[in-house]
Amino acid sequence: HTRGYLPHRDRSKLLQSVTFRLADSLPQSTLLQLEEELTHFPTDRIDTERRKRIEDWLDAGMGCCALRHPQVAEFVRNSLKHFHGTRYELKAWCIMPNHVHVLVEPFADLAGIVQGWKSFTARWILQQNARLSLHIPDRNQLWMREYWDRYIRDDRHGRSTEKYIHENPVKAGLCTKPEDWQWSSAFPENAS
């Protein structure tokens, strides 16, 4: 099915890579500039280049980066793990300062699972905005409405996606090795 711009495959037991981000993580002006620049790329390279640039900008830590706060990251981590084994199987996950990566095998509708994560965490995080000095600019919106998803085609694709998720904090300069990042399934205490 489609939400107007990307094709999606959503069915139970289909391994999926999901990324969702904070609403202020990429300014609209940056995205408009990107779309203008992409008009000069060959059609077959546009999607890849768009994804690469967005990933680089996210890793640069744009926006309020509310997920950097330990209490917020812990709340998001616990929310991801809450229905592990009942509604979905978490294969890998990582909470970055302004976005979240999840490799998940859903047992139900993926959109409903992601919406559950986002709505549950948004309520609590927005309530903590002032107390934790999170500097979330819009008191009514934490997450971008959409999320990015890609179904995993085979074992090799799954392994490379898991590696990408675990290496993301290293690539962003947040730690020197994946198992050092506390807000990731690579962190030894999060392995269960």
N, C-alpha and C positions, 0 to 999 in steps of 0.2 A: 504494500500500500504506500501511499505518499502523503506527506504533509505539505506538498506544494513545491518542494525543491529537491528532495533526495528520495530515491526509492528505498524502501525498507522491507526487510523480511522479519516478520514477527510471529513466531510460533513457539509453543512450549518445547523445551529441551533443545532449542537451537542456541548454541553458545554465541554470546554477543559481547562486543566491546562497546562501552558507553562512556561518553565524556559529557559532563554538565558543568556549567561555569556560573560564577557570580554575575549579576546583571551589569555591574560597572567594570567588568574585567577587560572589555574592549570598547573604547569610545566609538560612537557612531561615526565620527569624522574619520577615524582610522579605518573602519570597515568600508566607508565610501571611497576613501583613497585607494584601498586595496582593490575594490571592484573596478575602478578606473584603470589601475595598472594592469589588471588581468586582461583587459581588452586587447592588450598587445601580445598576449601569449597565444600559442597554437591551441586550438580547442581541446585537443587531447591532453594538454598539460595543465589546464586551468584548475580543475578540482584538486590535483596533487599540490600545485603551487599554493592555492588558497589554504589548504589544510596545513602545509608546512609553515607558512607565514603566521597563521593564527596560533599554531602551537608555539612558535618562537615568541610571539607577543605575550601569550599567556605565561610562558616560563619566565619572561622578564618581570613579572609581578605587577601588572597594571591594576589599577583600582584600589579599593580599600583593603583587599587581601584579608578579609575577616576570618578566613579559614586558618590563618597563621596563628591565631590565638589558641593556646592549648585547650582551653575549656570548649571552644567551638569545635576544634578538630576532634576532640574526644567524643563530643555529642554526635557528630557526623559519623565517626567510626562506629559507635554503638548502634546508631540507626541502620547503617549498612549491614551490620552483623545480626540485627534483631531477628529477621525472618530467614536467616541462613539455615538451610536444611528443611524449611517448610514451604516457603513461596519461591525460593530460588537457591541455587548453589553458587556461592562466591568462589571464584577461582583465583582472582587477584584483584587488588584495589590499592589506590593511593590517593591521599588527600593532599593536594597542593595548596598554596596560599590563596588562590583564586579559582580553582577548578578541582574536579574530582574525576578520576578514572576508575572504571570498574569492568572486570571481565566476569561475566555472570551467565549462568545457565538458568533461565527463567522456567518456572513450572506453570506460569500463568502469563497474562498479557504484559509484555515488557513496558509499554507506555504506562500502565497502571502501577507497576513496580517503581519506575523512576519518579512518577508523580507522587507516589507515597513517600519516597525518600525526600523529595524536594519540599513538599508541603509540610511534612512533620518537622523537618529541620528548620525550615523558614520561620515557622511560628515561634519556636524557642529562640533562635538566633536573633530575630528582630526584636523580641522582648528584652534581650540582653544587650542591645546596641549601646545604650547610654552607660549602663553599669560596667561593661567591659571596654568601653571606649573603642568600639569597632569602626566608627566613622562610616557606617553604611549610609550612602547618600539618600536613598529613597526608603522611607520608613515602612512602605507597603510592598516593596519588592526586593527579594534577596537574589533569586536565581533568574537567569535568562529563561524565557518561556520554553524555548526549544532545547534539545540536546542532540549530540552527535552520536550515532550508533552505526555499527558495522557488524554483520554476522561473520562468524569465524568459519572459513571454508574447509580447513583441514587441520591436522595436528601441528604441522609446521607453522601455519598461520597463527594458531593458538599459542605456541611457544614464543614466537616473535612478538606477539601482542603482550603476553605476560612480561617478557623481558623489557619491552618498551615502558610498560606501566611501572615496573620496579626501578628502571633506570631514570625515570623522569626527574626525580629530585636531584640526582647526580648531574644530569644534563643542565638543570637549572641552577647549579652551583649551591644547592642547599645542604649537601653532604658529600662525602667522598666515595661511599659505597652504598648500594641499595639497603643493606641490612642496618645501616645507621639511621635511616629515616623512620622515626617513631610512628608516623601516620601512614603506614603502608603494610601490606600483608607480607612484605619481605623482612620486616622487623621481627626478630625471633619471638618476642612475647605475643605477637599478633598471629602467629602461625596456626593457632587452634581455631 
